[in-house]
Amino acid sequence: KTGTLTQNIMTFKKCSINGKIYGEVPEGMGQKTDIPKKNEPMDFSVNLQADRTFQFFDHRLMESVKLGDSKVYEFLRLLALCHTVMSEENSAGQLIYQVQSPD
């Protein structure tokens, strides 16, 4: 995840799971990988609670989920559980995320 101190906005960009890198890697940064070039973002429309502004371009992560990769499942479960974000549903039925600011 990356974010700024001024806005305190965190965005999921890339991850490494069991030595395999998923997500965006800016050209010229780190080791060369076989990550496909940025093309179409993944479709999360099947999840009605998904953030419509979220974009992730590495389809291999979803393929690993579909194949039942236990390491990917463990990573995603820990990512979902090990944070301080609290979600609440507003009167319009939308999820609102709140977190205590570290500032």
N, C-alpha and C positions, 0 to 999 in steps of 0.2 A: 504494500500500500504506500502511496505517497500523499503528502499533504503539505500545507503551508501553515506556519505559526499564526499568520495574521487572520486567515479565514477559518482555520481548524477544519478544513474539508479533506477527507481522506478518500482516495480513489484507488480501487484495485487495478493494477496495471500488469503485474507479472508475479510469478511464484516459481519456486523450485520444489518439486516433490520427488523424494527418493532419487535425487540426482538428475531429474529431467526438468528442463526449464519450459515453462508455459507462459505465453503472453508476449508483450511487446518488448523488444530489446533495441534501443536506438542504435543506428549504424555507427560503427567505430567504437562501441562500448564493449569491453570484455571479449570473451572468446566468441569465435564465429559459431553459430548454431544452425540447425536445420529448420528453424522456425520459419513458417511460410510468410511471405510478404503480406503486409496489411491489405486485406481485400474487403469482403463483406463481414459486418459484425455478426456475431452469433444471435440467433433468434430466441429470446426469452419470453415471447408472448404467451406461451403455454402456462406460465406462472402469472396469475392475475395480480399478485402482490409485487411483482418485479418492478424495479425502478426503471421507468421508460427512458431515462437519460443515460443509463449504464450501457457502455459498449465494451465488448471483449472480442478480439479478433482471432484468437487461436482456437480453432475448432477441435484441436487434439485434446483439450481438457475435457470437453463434453464427451468425446469418443471414449476417453478413459473411464468416465463415469458410466457410460452405457455398457462398457465391457466389464464393469464391476471391479475395477482396480481398487484393492483394499487400501493401499497407501493414499490414493486420491480421496477415497471416502473418509479416511482418518483425518487427513489434512483439512478437508472441508468441514467436518464435524468440529474439530478443534477451533477452526476459524470462526465458526458460528457460536461456539460456547465461550471462548476465552476472550471476552471483550467487556466493556462497561456500557455498551449501548443498550438503552431501554426503548422498546417500541410501544407505542400507544395508538389506538385507532380513534380518529377524530369523528365528529358527527356525520361527516360525509362518507365514512367508511374507508378513508385513506390511512395508511400507516404513517405515523410521524415518529422519527427517530430522535432521541435525545441522549446526550452524553454530558457528563460533568466535564467542564473545561479544565485542562491541566494548568492553565495560566494563573 
